[in-house]
Amino acid sequence: MHYQSVMKTVILGLRSLWLHKLRSCLTMLGIIFGVGSVVTMLAVGEGASQQALDKIRKLGANNIIISAEMPQNAQKERVRMKIFGLKYNDIKSIEETCKRVRHIIPQKIINTQSMAGNKQMDVRLIGTSETFFNLVDRPLLAGRALSPFDLDNATEVCVISEKIARQQMNNDYTLGQHIMVKNRYFKIIGILESSDQSDQNSFIQPQDIIVPLTTLRKYYGDSAIETTSGSTTWEKVELHKIYVQTYSTDDIEMTAQSVERIFEANHPEKDYSISVPLALLKQTMETRRMFNIVLGAIAGISLLVGGIGIMNIMLANVTERIREIGIRRAIGAKKIHIVGQFLIETVVLSVLGGLIGIVCGISLPSLITYFTQMPTFITSGSILLAFGISASIGILFGLYPAYRAASLDPIKALRNE
């Protein structure tokens, strides 16, 4: 009997909504827009955060990156020769001071041109060690990487990117061929996968040619002289980057502090910068959390407005149906039946509006990504959050109108015209 009573109450509530279809649809709009905006805004925020986090993760959570930077005073001086940057002695200092270091990977970069047959191309000649390939997140498509033998004997070999292999070489016979870079011929021993677009947060660029650092020092000196792009200024730099790789992320903080002290002592002119991807990762995740809270709060206001709209409509609905409520009470309906009927109406409106809002919220991020190329990422948590809030709003904002309807005096309700 109790089950039948509940079903009758549900049917009455649904029938009432169906009889006023336009009003029901307009009432749901606030919930639809609110839920859709919550899902969409969180998807946009999550997409931007994921993009930033992916770039930082590429740098490695257990890496410390030290880069050469021209000092501020050197930038202001009008001199043709700029001497700055990292030194080979810095590597020795790190080795002697930091005990929890797995690899120290130096990198020397020369912007130059390569020649293969009659094809010329702007490239970056990178001198480094064999452990550099521990950092690179791209696989070798063919051949091999640099070896300790190459470093010890300063062999004239190189690993080129896939882009250079496609544009300058015959892909079928690239390995074993020679490519001329900065007036020297290097034998190609490996081809590294690369994207067609440059990513400043990646260890490898599409136009990179990797050679042993000892070979670079042998033919171009410890301090190869270069011209900066678009300028007549000459730079004299021993090393452009040093990557310090620890055994685990637990060693990062202490090692970074030691590295900072070493460079403060050895480089008073501040011609370096130290980047710790793990610290950047933690900071970005905290920023992401705050960003999502702000976006959720802003979108939640729409849901609040939608809930207020439901309550206003239901209060007006109670006023319109006073006589109906009186008749139901007169023929034996209890207060709980009246509360149930009106509460079912508000819950149906909010839940149905929430479901439609979720569909809109899932569709809009795809359109945003398609038209603006902005990455978006929809999480199950954002969908559950939006739907949960919409259902809760239906209950909370429906309680007062339902209670008010059930509290009407049956006799006064019957007299109402």
C-alpha angles and dihedrals in degrees: 000000000000091000092051090050091053092049092050090051091050092048091050091051094049092045091053091052092048092052089056100041098154093048090047092051093048090048091053094052093083091054092043093052092042096051092041092051092047093052094042097047093046089048091053092047092046092048093052091046093048091051091052092044093049091053091050093045089055088064091059129250093238096048133099114201120205116189133188114243130183109246118245093242091052090054091056095047116092098224129131095221121062115188114188144111140077125338135213087239088064089065091054091049092052092047092051096044107034114063100178096062119122100185136004109201119191122199131197118187128198120182106216143123134275128213128203115169105316094332118106126189139176108245144167114240107210122195113197145133130274090257090066088086089064087070099045113095094201125090128235110255093196141356124010142295127249115293135207086254090060091052095045094049099034091232120192097241133124145190113222132197124254090248093058090046090054098044103037108022140049101256093214094058104025098117111084094020122116128239124195116229123174092346094309129103118229126191113232111234101163145019118215122205112248138172122241091241128068118243114193089201093059125090092225130048127202092249098050127126112190121208134167112280090227090058091051090051092046096055104026103030132242090287108035112195117232139173119236116240113275094001141088092224115120122218128205111196128158097196130006098194141014119195116202112197118193128202093248142354089260089070096050101087097048093042092049090053091051092048090049091054092048094053094043088057098041099038111042089161089066095231094157143062128211121212124189109193092196091059090046089049093053092046092048092049090051091048089048091053092051091045092053091048091053093046091047092049092050092048091043089063088065090054090049090052089048090052092050088050091053092050093049092049092047092049089052088046090055091052092050094048100045092117092048090051090050092052092049092049091047093055093050109279112148128221091256090058092053092046090048093051096051093039091052090053093053093044092050090050093049096042094046090045089049092053092049089045091053090053089051091044091053093047099047097060090054090053091047091052092046097050102032102026086230110147116241129184124194116206126199087231093062091050093049091045094051094044093046092051092048092051091046091050090053090056098040097045092040096054097074097049090045092049091047091052092049092048095059115118106247093219094050090044092054091051092053114110 
